[in-house]
Amino acid sequence: MSGRGVEVTIGSAVFKNPVFLASGPAGYGLEYETVIDLAVLGGVVAKTITYKPLVGNRGARLRETPSGLLNSIGLENVGCEAFLSEKLPAMVERGMRPIVSIGAEGWEDYERLLERLSGTEGFDAVEINLSCPNVDIGGMAVGRDPELVEKYVRRASEVLGGKCILAKLTPNVEDIVPLALSAEGAGADGIVAVNTIVGMDIDVRNRKLVFDRVTAGLSGPAILPVALAAVWKIARSVEIPVVGVGGISSVDDALKFFMAGAAAVEVGTAIFYDPELPVRIIERLEKDGIPERLSG
Ligand SMILES: Cc1cc2nc3c(=O)[nH]c(=O)nc-3n(C[C@H](O)[C@H](O)[C@H](O)COP(=O)(O)O)c2cc1C
């Protein structure tokens, strides 16, 4: 693809375009290699990894809603050793621009993961998942507390100095802005907003909860207005770039995020039923340019 320059710079990283795949729905990207050419995307955020492999949650994991998707995957992942030796090299070999998503089951786990990642080649951008609603330890429990956000982001910037550090925030708070300010103050190069919104479902016929953990994370078109409002507020509160994610299911949806103040966007759930969408967004941006942010 050619056309208008649509590069975006976040911290030390230059992405060839501002359209990324969100962490999770496409796994490590490799699962989608026969469906779309992920090398054309500005970045592919891999499924969140933890230091050790995790099997994820038991019971139902996915449930569609009329305008979204509930998931309770619970950070199932191959662990950092298998990610670094198998998944990451395979992503690079296929021409993808990997953004490594990291999570932890606690502080010690987090430190060990950062230590393992430091000095590792093959990627120059990291997204800290401070926002998973589907685990008991780490995840959203950390990401709801501005002091813990500051602690986690600061440590990543210290240990992974030189790499682009993105902080992915949860919308499951009264006000997301203090979290964004904490991340910025601690050295984040960009804010990613948002992760899924807490929801639940009930199987009426069997009088049973759908998910073993009661609640799950809602994504897809239903959450776009929430994500858009978060991006709007954050973009007017911090100096660093904001990456918009949540409910993008059309080219126009993506354009809304740029108008709200995002420097880049991530597509998640829509990849399940419209895998070509990220490519169409890139084509539109190359044709018409990146929309200017609205004033206000
Ligand atoms: C099946 C599934 C798995 C996900 N796994 C992760 C994950 O591992 N790490 C993460 O930061 N976000 C994860 N997410 C959240 C998405 O990256 C994204 O923030 C959210 O779904 C909102 O965007 P969307 O509406 O475009 O899907 C997951 C979402 C879904 C639907």
Ligand as a Chemical Component Dictionary entry (heavy atoms), coordinates in Angstrom:
data_LIG
# 
_chem_comp.id                   LIG 
_chem_comp.type                 NON-POLYMER 
_chem_comp.pdbx_formal_charge   0 
_chem_comp.three_letter_code    LIG 
# 
loop_
_chem_comp_atom.comp_id 
_chem_comp_atom.atom_id 
_chem_comp_atom.alt_atom_id 
_chem_comp_atom.type_symbol 
_chem_comp_atom.charge 
_chem_comp_atom.model_Cartn_x 
_chem_comp_atom.model_Cartn_y 
_chem_comp_atom.model_Cartn_z 
_chem_comp_atom.pdbx_ordinal 
LIG C1  C1  C 0 -11.196 -12.898 23.502 1  
LIG C2  C2  C 0 -10.503 -11.681 24.026 2  
LIG C3  C3  C 0 -9.271  -11.816 24.668 3  
LIG C4  C4  C 0 -8.608  -10.678 25.153 4  
LIG N1  N1  N 0 -7.383  -10.835 25.727 5  
LIG C5  C5  C 0 -6.683  -9.720  26.121 6  
LIG C6  C6  C 0 -5.366  -9.832  26.638 7  
LIG O1  O1  O 0 -4.772  -10.905 26.735 8  
LIG N2  N2  N 0 -4.740  -8.672  27.008 9  
LIG C7  C7  C 0 -5.323  -7.444  26.903 10 
LIG O2  O2  O 0 -4.694  -6.433  27.246 11 
LIG N3  N3  N 0 -6.571  -7.312  26.393 12 
LIG C8  C8  C 0 -7.254  -8.407  26.009 13 
LIG N4  N4  N 0 -8.507  -8.276  25.473 14 
LIG C9  C9  C 0 -9.098  -6.922  25.373 15 
LIG C10 C10 C 0 -8.867  -6.313  23.985 16 
LIG O3  O3  O 0 -7.502  -6.155  23.684 17 
LIG C11 C11 C 0 -9.559  -4.927  23.890 18 
LIG O4  O4  O 0 -8.994  -4.030  24.806 19 
LIG C12 C12 C 0 -11.048 -5.011  24.161 20 
LIG O5  O5  O 0 -11.607 -6.204  23.655 21 
LIG C13 C13 C 0 -11.813 -3.823  23.569 22 
LIG O6  O6  O 0 -11.628 -3.734  22.183 23 
LIG P1  P1  P 0 -12.648 -4.401  21.106 24 
LIG O7  O7  O 0 -14.019 -3.960  21.500 25 
LIG O8  O8  O 0 -12.184 -3.871  19.775 26 
LIG O9  O9  O 0 -12.482 -5.866  21.239 27 
LIG C14 C14 C 0 -9.189  -9.394  25.007 28 
LIG C15 C15 C 0 -10.442 -9.280  24.368 29 
LIG C16 C16 C 0 -11.102 -10.392 23.885 30 
LIG C17 C17 C 0 -12.436 -10.227 23.206 31 
# 
loop_
_chem_comp_bond.comp_id 
_chem_comp_bond.atom_id_1 
_chem_comp_bond.atom_id_2 
_chem_comp_bond.value_order 
_chem_comp_bond.pdbx_ordinal 
LIG C1  C2  SING 1  
LIG C2  C3  SING 2  
LIG C2  C16 DOUB 3  
LIG C3  C4  DOUB 4  
LIG C4  N1  SING 5  
LIG C4  C14 SING 6  
LIG N1  C5  DOUB 7  
LIG C5  C6  SING 8  
LIG C5  C8  SING 9  
LIG C6  O1  DOUB 10 
LIG C6  N2  SING 11 
LIG N2  C7  SING 12 
LIG C7  O2  DOUB 13 
LIG C7  N3  SING 14 
LIG N3  C8  DOUB 15 
LIG C8  N4  SING 16 
LIG N4  C9  SING 17 
LIG N4  C14 SING 18 
LIG C9  C10 SING 19 
LIG C10 O3  SING 20 
LIG C10 C11 SING 21 
LIG C11 O4  SING 22 
LIG C11 C12 SING 23 
LIG C12 O5  SING 24 
LIG C12 C13 SING 25 
LIG C13 O6  SING 26 
LIG O6  P1  SING 27 
LIG P1  O7  DOUB 28 
LIG P1  O8  SING 29 
LIG P1  O9  SING 30 
LIG C14 C15 DOUB 31 
LIG C15 C16 SING 32 
LIG C16 C17 SING 33 
# 
